[in-house]
C-alpha cells in the first residue's frame, strides 16, 4: 500500500492510504481529472490520478493536473512542488506556468506569481501571441479590449489560444483569481 500525503483532505489528520490498482489509460484518466476540476471537485481529480502519482517518476500531465487540484484544495507548497517538477520537463508550457502563477498568488507569494505570469506571457507563440496585441501593454491592458476578449473567450470556449492569451494578460495585470476561470476553459478545450 502506498501513502500519498497530498491526497488527504482538510478534515483528515493523517495521510490517506492509496492502494495500487490497475490503471486506466493515462489519456482517459487525465480527461476525467480535467472534468473533475471543471466540476470543482479537486479531491476527485487527485483520486483519479493517484495510481499514476504513486510512480517514482509520475507522468508530467498527471503532475500538472494534480498541481492544479492541490491549489484548489489550498495546499500551495505541494502544488508548487508538483508544478515545478512539471515545468522542469516542460519549461514553455503556458498552462503549467499559469498554474504555477495561480498557486504562488494563492500562497501570497506575489513576486513569484508575477514571475510565473511573465514567463507564461513570454512563452506564448503563434496565434495566441497575436491575440494579445490589441490589449496593448500586458501590465496595463486596455480595459475595453480586455472586456471584449473575455466575451470572446466565453463565446468560444474551445478556443485554447484565446484562453491562454487572456489568462496571461489577466495574470500580468494582477487579476490572479480571474486566471483560474480561464484555465477551466482549457479543460473544456481538452474535452
C-alpha positions as CSV (number, residue, x, y, z in Angstrom):
1,X,0.0,0.0,0.0
2,X,1.3,3.4,-0.9
3,X,0.7,6.6,1.1
4,X,0.4,9.9,-0.7
5,X,0.4,12.7,1.9
6,X,-1.0,15.3,-0.5
7,X,-4.1,13.2,-1.1
8,X,-5.5,13.9,2.4
9,X,-8.4,16.2,2.8
10,X,-8.5,19.2,5.1
11,X,-10.6,17.2,7.6
12,X,-8.1,14.3,7.7
13,X,-5.4,14.5,10.3
14,X,-3.2,11.8,8.7
15,X,-2.1,10.6,5.3
16,X,-4.7,8.8,3.2
17,X,-3.6,5.3,2.2
18,X,-4.0,4.7,-1.5
19,X,-3.9,1.1,-2.8
20,X,-2.2,0.5,-6.1
21,X,-4.9,-0.5,-8.6
22,X,-4.9,-1.3,-12.2
23,X,-4.6,1.9,-14.1
24,X,-6.8,3.0,-16.8
25,X,-5.3,4.7,-19.9
26,X,-3.4,7.9,-18.9
27,X,-5.2,9.9,-21.5
28,X,-8.6,8.8,-20.2
29,X,-7.5,9.5,-16.6
30,X,-6.3,13.0,-17.5
31,X,-9.6,13.6,-19.4
32,X,-11.6,12.6,-16.3
33,X,-9.4,14.5,-13.9
34,X,-9.8,17.7,-16.0
35,X,-13.5,17.1,-16.0
36,X,-13.4,16.9,-12.2
37,X,-11.5,20.2,-12.0
38,X,-14.2,21.8,-14.2
39,X,-16.8,20.5,-11.9
40,X,-15.0,22.0,-8.9
41,X,-14.1,18.5,-7.5
42,X,-10.3,18.7,-7.0
43,X,-10.3,15.8,-4.5
44,X,-11.8,13.5,-7.1
45,X,-9.2,14.7,-9.6
46,X,-6.5,13.7,-7.2
47,X,-8.1,10.3,-6.5
48,X,-8.3,9.6,-10.2
49,X,-4.6,10.5,-10.6
50,X,-3.4,8.6,-7.5
51,X,-2.4,5.4,-9.4
52,X,-0.2,7.5,-11.6
53,X,1.2,9.8,-8.9
54,X,2.5,6.8,-7.0
55,X,5.1,6.1,-9.6
56,X,8.7,7.1,-8.9
57,X,8.5,9.4,-11.8
58,X,4.8,10.3,-12.4
59,X,3.7,11.3,-15.9
60,X,4.1,15.0,-16.5
61,X,0.4,15.6,-17.3
62,X,-0.6,13.9,-14.1
63,X,1.7,16.3,-12.1
64,X,0.2,19.3,-13.9
65,X,-3.4,18.4,-13.2
66,X,-2.6,17.3,-9.6
67,X,-0.8,20.6,-9.0
68,X,-3.9,22.5,-10.1
69,X,-6.1,20.3,-7.9
70,X,-3.8,20.8,-4.9
71,X,-4.0,24.6,-5.5
72,X,-7.8,24.4,-5.4
73,X,-7.6,22.5,-2.1
74,X,-5.3,25.2,-0.6
75,X,-2.2,23.0,-0.5
76,X,0.1,25.5,-2.2
77,X,3.5,24.2,-1.2
78,X,2.7,20.7,-2.5
79,X,1.0,22.2,-5.6
80,X,4.1,24.4,-6.4
81,X,6.4,21.3,-5.9
82,X,4.5,19.3,-8.5
83,X,4.1,22.2,-10.9
84,X,7.8,23.0,-10.6
85,X,8.6,19.3,-11.4
86,X,6.3,19.5,-14.4
87,X,7.9,22.8,-15.6
88,X,11.4,21.3,-15.3
89,X,10.3,19.0,-18.1
90,X,8.1,21.5,-20.0
91,X,9.5,24.9,-19.3
92,X,7.5,26.6,-22.0
93,X,4.1,25.1,-21.1
94,X,1.9,28.2,-20.9
95,X,-0.7,26.2,-19.0
96,X,1.9,25.0,-16.5
97,X,3.3,28.5,-16.0
98,X,-0.2,29.9,-15.4
99,X,-1.0,27.2,-12.9
100,X,2.2,27.9,-11.0
101,X,1.4,31.6,-11.1
102,X,-2.1,30.9,-9.6
103,X,-0.6,28.6,-6.9
104,X,2.0,31.3,-6.0
105,X,-0.6,34.1,-5.9
106,X,-2.9,31.9,-3.8
107,X,0.1,31.4,-1.4
108,X,0.5,35.1,-1.3
109,X,3.9,34.9,-3.0
110,X,3.1,37.7,-5.3
111,X,6.6,38.4,-6.7
112,X,6.9,34.7,-7.5
113,X,3.4,34.7,-9.1
114,X,4.3,37.7,-11.3
115,X,7.4,35.9,-12.4
116,X,5.4,32.8,-13.5
117,X,2.9,35.0,-15.3
118,X,5.7,36.9,-17.1
119,X,7.2,33.6,-18.2
120,X,3.8,32.4,-19.4
121,X,3.4,35.6,-21.5
122,X,6.8,35.1,-23.0
123,X,6.1,31.5,-23.8
124,X,3.0,32.4,-25.9
125,X,3.6,31.8,-29.6
126,X,1.8,31.9,-32.9
127,X,-1.8,32.8,-32.9
128,X,-2.0,33.2,-29.1
129,X,0.7,35.8,-29.1
130,X,-1.0,37.8,-31.9
131,X,-4.3,37.8,-29.9
132,X,-2.8,39.8,-27.1
133,X,-1.6,42.7,-29.4
134,X,-5.0,44.5,-29.2
135,X,-4.7,44.7,-25.4
136,X,-1.7,47.0,-25.6
137,X,0.5,46.7,-22.5
138,X,0.1,43.4,-20.7
139,X,0.7,45.0,-17.3
140,X,-1.9,47.7,-18.1
141,X,-4.2,46.2,-20.8
142,X,-6.8,48.4,-22.5
143,X,-9.9,47.7,-20.3
144,X,-12.3,47.8,-23.3
145,X,-10.1,45.4,-25.3
146,X,-9.8,43.1,-22.2
147,X,-13.6,43.0,-21.8
148,X,-14.1,42.2,-25.4
149,X,-11.5,39.4,-25.1
150,X,-13.3,38.0,-22.1
151,X,-16.6,38.0,-24.0
152,X,-14.9,36.2,-27.0
153,X,-13.4,33.5,-24.8
154,X,-16.8,32.9,-23.1
155,X,-18.5,32.8,-26.6
156,X,-15.9,30.4,-28.0
157,X,-14.9,28.2,-25.0
158,X,-12.9,25.8,-27.2
159,X,-10.5,28.5,-28.4
160,X,-7.4,27.4,-26.5
161,X,-5.1,30.1,-27.9
162,X,-7.6,32.9,-26.9
163,X,-8.0,31.5,-23.4
164,X,-4.2,31.3,-23.0
165,X,-3.6,34.8,-24.2
166,X,-6.4,36.1,-21.9
167,X,-5.1,34.2,-18.9
168,X,-1.6,35.7,-19.5
169,X,-3.0,39.2,-19.8
170,X,-5.0,38.8,-16.6
171,X,-2.1,37.4,-14.7
172,X,0.4,40.0,-15.8
173,X,-2.1,42.8,-14.9
174,X,-2.6,41.4,-11.4
175,X,-6.0,39.8,-11.9
176,X,-4.8,36.5,-10.4
177,X,-8.2,35.0,-9.4
178,X,-9.6,35.5,-12.9
179,X,-6.8,33.4,-14.4
180,X,-8.3,30.3,-12.8
181,X,-11.5,30.9,-14.6
182,X,-9.8,30.7,-18.0
183,X,-7.7,27.7,-17.1
184,X,-11.1,26.0,-16.8
185,X,-11.7,27.0,-20.4
186,X,-8.5,25.0,-21.2
187,X,-10.0,22.0,-19.5
188,X,-13.1,22.3,-21.8
189,X,-10.8,22.6,-24.8
190,X,-9.2,19.2,-23.8
191,X,-12.7,17.6,-23.7
